């Protein structure tokens, strides 16, 4: 496998910012504050690894624009006595991305054409959470030495799970999550099914009242 192919495989993991998870624990969960909007913003760097090649992005965020997206449901819908609380979010944006292969640039776009992005949180020890990217919800295009296209979640929604920590702000940490993608293109492009791993930490802040925190409890 060429270094370029490995690098582009790593790029496919950017779909993991793309964010909503299905949590399997059954403990009672409450997301607070009820009715408040929130933003999820990358803290540090998002790292995509495939083989010995790494891609990093320095900026990624899902922010509210009004409506139900990026908003804690009003009570009592912010509570689930039997499992996770799930919230629709706006597709995250990605920028400041670089690859370890000289001469290859990447542009990452996200969409909700085939379904909603979601954030799910589950009370527990530890609390957990994650993002779900819908089918085809992230498209990665490269330019320079190779013109390739990678589409994330080609067969359906993909859950990217992590650990939730309440704090000021609260954080969702994702480590080594697998992401599927399909690649197309010409010479040196990865084609067919691809996979990689994604690691990042997102901080969630209350945009309705910045003095309050987005928290997960029972």
N, C-alpha and C positions, 0 to 999 in steps of 0.2 A: 504494500500500500504506500503510495507516494505521500510525502510530507504534506502536499497540498490537499490531497484527499482527506488525510487525517485531520487537518486543520478545519476543512469545511464540515467534516463530520462533527467536530466540536462546535462549530457555529450552529449546527442544528439544535444544540441544547438550549439555545436562547429561547426556544419555545417554552422552557420551563418558567420564564418570567411571566411568563404568561401565566397564570396563577388561578385555582379552585380545587379543593381536594375532597375526596370522599373518605370520611373518617369512620372507622368500624367500631369504636368504643360506644357503649350504650349509656354512659353516665349522663345525668341531667346537666344541661348547658344553658348558660345565660350570657348574652353578649351585651355589654353596657358601654356608654349610656344609651338608653332606648331613644330612637329617633334622631340621633346625631350622625352627621356625615363625617367621613374619614378619608384620609389619603394614605396610600402605601408607597413609601419611597425607599429606594435602595440605600443601604448604609455600607459604605466601603465600595467593594467591587463585586460584580457577579463574575464567577469563574466557570468556564466551560472547558472540560478536559476530555480529550479523545486520544488514547495512546500517550505519546510524549508531547503532544501539541496542546497549547492552551490558548483560549481566547478570553479576553476580559472586556466587560462593559462597565463604565463608570457612572452612568446615569440610567435609571429606570424608575418609572412611577405609574401608578394608577390613581387618578385624582377625580373628585366629584365634579359633576357638571349640572347638578340638579336632578330631581326625580329619585327613583328607588336605587339607582346604582351608587355604590360607595356610601350607603346609608344603613346604619343599624336599624332593623325594623322597630316600629313602635310596639310598645307592650300591648298584648302579651306575646306577639309574634317573635320577639327577641329571645324567647325562652323555649327550649325543647326538653321535655321531661325524659325523653327516651334516646337522646343522641345529640348530633351536631346541629348548630345553627349555621345556615347557609345564606350568603348575601351576594346578589349580583354586583359585579364591579365593571368599570369601564376597562376596555382593553389597555394594558400597560404600554407605555412608549419605551423605546430603547435608543440610546445614543452613547457617544463616546466609546465606541467599540473598536477594538484592534485585534489583529491576528499576529501570530508569531512568524508568519510567512511574508517576507518582503514583497511588495508589489500586488498584494491582494487586499482589496477593500470590501467592506460589507455594509449593507443597508438592511435593517430589520424593521418590518411593519407588522402590526397586529390588526385583527379584525374580529367582528362578531357576526359574520355573514351566515354561519351555520349553527349558531347557538350562542348562549351567553357565557361570558367569563364569570367565575364565581370564587368567592373566598368562603371556606368552611372552617369553623373552629369547634373544638371538642374539649370540654372540661375533663381533667384527669390529672394523674401524677406520672409524668408531666402532662400539662395541657398540650394539645396538638392542633395543627391547622395546616392549611395548604391552599393552593390555587388549582383551578381546573381550566385548562385551555380547550376550547371547542375544536371540532374537526376543522383542520386547515386554518386555525386561528393565528398562526404566525408564518410569515413568508420571508425568507432570507435570500437576498440577491447579492452576488459577488461581482466585482468588476476588477479590471486590471489584467493580470496575467491569465485569469480564467473568468468566464461569465457563466455562472451557475445559479440554479434556483433550488432551494430546499424548503419544503412545506412541512410544517410541524403537524403532529396528530393527524396523519393522513387517513386513518381508518375510523376515527371517532375521538371523543373527548379523552384527554390525558390528565390524570391527577398527579400533582407534584406536592408531596407531603413534607412537613417539617415540624419543628417544636416551637410552641408558643410560650413566651415569657411575658407576664404582666410587668409593666414598668412605666417609666416616664421618659420616653415613650415605650409602649409595648413593642415587642419584636417577634417576627416569624423567621426562624433560621432553617434553611434548607441545605442539606449536605449530601452530595453525591446522588442526587435524584436522577433516575434514568429518563430519557426523553427519546421518543421515536420521531423519525422524519423520513421523507422520500426526496431523493435528489434527482435532478435532471440537468442536462447541459452537454457541452461539447468536451473537447480534449481536456484532460486533467480533472474534470468534474466528477464528484461522487454520484453514482446513479443507483436507483433502486432503494431498498430499505437501508436506513442509517440509524445509528444510536450513539449516545454520548452520555456524560453526566454533568449535572449542574449544581452549583453551590452558591448561595447568596443569603444575605440577611436583609429583610425589609422592616422598616420601622413604620408603625401605624399611629397616626396623630389625629386628634379630634379637630376637625375644621369648623365645627359649629361653635365650640367653646374650647379654645386652645389650653385653657387652664385645667381641663379634665382629660382623662386618659381612656383609651379604648381597652377594655379589660374583659377577660373570660372568667366566669365563675360558675357555680353550680345552680 
